[in-house]
Amino acid sequence: MDIYFDEEQLSVKYDEDIDNTLLWDDVTRIAAYKVYAYPGEVTFLVFDTIGGETIEASDEMSGWLELLGGLPNIFGLAQDWLDQVIDAEAGGDDVVLYQK
């Protein structure tokens, strides 16, 4: 599972044949959440679009750290957005990071 992005779009490759792509301009909301998973927690970012599509990326995917580093350059995120993601509780409410 891989995450690819540039200044125009995000692509998430889930397996050999399934790719999901969205344009950054179509993103209406970005949220983060965590779930319990063996042996700890998995963090997800959820990207909702104008057309009702949703793409999820997790910290178990290659490209995750690069995505975290690039998001502030693409969206006007709060200065403490990454702390909000880190501090989210597994099983808790989504943390909304961006809303258009």
C-alpha positions in Angstrom: 0.0 0.0 0.0 1.5 3.3 -1.2 0.8 7.0 -1.0 1.8 9.2 -3.9 1.1 12.9 -4.2 2.2 16.1 -5.8 1.0 19.7 -5.8 -2.1 18.8 -7.8 -3.3 15.4 -6.6 -3.2 12.5 -4.2 -3.1 8.8 -5.2 -3.4 5.9 -2.9 -2.5 2.4 -4.2 -4.2 -0.2 -2.1 -3.0 -3.3 -4.0 -1.9 -4.3 -7.5 -5.0 -3.3 -9.3 -6.8 -0.7 -7.1 -5.7 3.0 -7.2 -7.7 5.9 -5.9 -6.9 9.4 -7.0 -8.3 12.8 -6.1 -7.4 16.4 -7.0 -6.5 18.6 -4.1 -8.9 21.3 -5.4 -11.8 18.8 -4.9 -11.0 18.2 -1.2 -13.7 19.6 1.1 -12.6 18.1 4.4 -9.6 16.4 5.9 -10.0 14.5 9.2 -7.8 12.2 11.2 -8.7 9.2 13.4 -7.0 6.3 15.2 -8.1 2.7 15.7 -6.8 0.0 17.9 -4.8 -2.6 16.0 -2.4 -5.3 17.1 0.1 -4.4 18.5 -0.9 -0.8 19.0 -2.8 1.9 17.0 -3.2 2.9 13.4 -3.6 6.5 12.4 -5.7 7.4 9.3 -6.2 10.6 7.3 -9.5 10.8 5.5 -9.9 13.1 2.5 -13.5 13.9 1.5 -14.2 15.5 -1.9 -16.9 17.6 -3.6 -18.2 14.6 -5.5 -18.7 12.6 -2.3 -15.6 10.4 -2.7 -13.5 9.5 0.2 -9.9 8.4 0.2 -8.1 7.1 3.4 -4.4 6.9 4.0 -2.8 5.3 7.0 0.5 5.4 8.8 1.1 1.8 7.7 1.5 3.0 4.1 4.7 3.9 2.4 4.7 7.7 1.7 2.9 8.5 5.0 5.7 10.7 6.4 6.1 12.5 3.0 2.4 13.2 3.0 2.5 14.6 6.5 5.4 16.9 5.4 3.6 18.0 2.3 0.1 18.7 3.5 0.9 22.1 5.1 2.2 23.3 1.8 -1.0 22.3 0.0 -3.7 23.3 2.6 -3.9 26.1 5.2 -3.7 23.8 8.2 -3.5 25.0 11.8 0.0 25.3 13.2 -0.7 22.5 15.7 -2.4 20.2 13.2 0.2 17.4 13.6 -0.1 17.6 17.4 -3.8 17.1 17.0 -3.3 14.0 14.9 -0.7 12.6 17.3 -2.9 13.4 20.4 -6.1 11.8 18.9 -7.4 8.9 20.9 -7.9 5.5 19.4 -11.6 4.9 19.1 -12.4 8.6 19.7 -14.0 11.2 17.5 -12.5 12.3 14.2 -10.2 15.3 14.4 -11.1 17.8 11.6 -8.0 19.3 10.2 -9.4 21.2 7.2 -12.8 22.1 6.0 -13.6 24.1 2.9 
